[in-house]
Amino acid sequence: KKQGQTGIISCIAFSSCHSMYACGSYSHSAGLYSCEDGSLLALLPARHHGGLTHLLFSPNGYHMYTGGRKDSEILCWDLRDPGQVLFSMHRNVSTNQRIYFDLDQSGRYLLSGDTDGVVSVWDTLTDDSDTVNRAMFNMFARACSVHPFMPLVASSSGQRKFCWPSDSEDSESDSEEGNVMSSNGVQQDNALVLWWACPLGSTNERGQEEESAVIES
């Protein structure tokens, strides 16, 4: 529409606490809408440098996180004062890929992959966004997701690869074989990996303690 939020709608997210949802568009904007009648509740200012690719509400419904393509910032918005950015978190996003992020069940820790294949973890309760706690894990990750109740993190990797035409001098004809794309030298990393986000052996040790307690009683 000419009025309200413009651009192609590229992502959507629903609040688990309030009867509203958010839409992001390639025009760099995010809008909040009512689930009851679809009316526009608020239109957030265009603070991103690229089109929005991911939206995420916090578990308490007070905050919303937004990220865009070719944009190094994840912005945290205060929905009690729409239009107010609380802080930003920096990651490397140098392509148009959708680099997804996720929150743990408490809503305190935010995890995101990047185009360098690194997963970053921020403590969102830190007041100063410049000194927000950040942990790096060496993994080829473009996106990550946190299990709702187990200490598991899923990361995915991969991107579209364009191969160069075969440069074989033996093939001079216009046949199909002469036009086959060569995949030599193309490195592909397409994987879905599950990571144990807890000290190794902690579950076993806890189980042994519970078992010994039962035996003693």
C-alpha positions, 0 to 999 in steps of 0.5 A: 500500500502507499500508506503505512509500511512499504516494500516487500514483506520479507519476514514475520514473527508473532508475540507469545505474550501479546495479541500482535505480530511484526512484519519486516520488509525490504524497505528496511522497516518493521511494523507491529500489527494487531492479531485481531483486525490486522491494524497497524499498531506502530511503524518502527523507524528504518534503522537498518542498512539492508532489508530485514531478514529476521524478527524475534520477540523476547519471551516477556514480550517487551523487546523485539530483535531485528536483523537485516541482510548485508547489515552488521547490527542486530537491534533490540527495540523496546516495545513499551516505547516503540521506536526506541532502540535499546542497544545493538549487537554487532556481527559480520553479515556481508551477503544477502543471506538470511542469518538467523538468531535465537534467544534461550528460554530465559530470554537473556542470551542471544545467539547468532551465526554470521558469514564468517561461520562463527556463532556469537553469544551476547548477554542481553542484560548487560547495560552497555552494548559496547561491552556486552559479553560475547563468546566465540565458537569456531563453527561454520554457521549461518544460522542457529537455534536454541532447544526450548528446554535442553542444553542443545544448539543447532547450527546450519551452514551453507550458501549458494555456489555458482560454478564457472563454465568448463574451460576444457580446450578439447570441447569445441562443439556446442553440444550439451557436454561442452556447456556443462558447468564445472564444479572443480575447486568449489568447496561446499559446506552444507550441514546441520549440526547439534551442539551440546551447550553444557559442560561435558559429563554434567548430566551423567554426574547429576544422574550418578548423584541422584542414584547414590542418594536413592541407594543411601536412603 
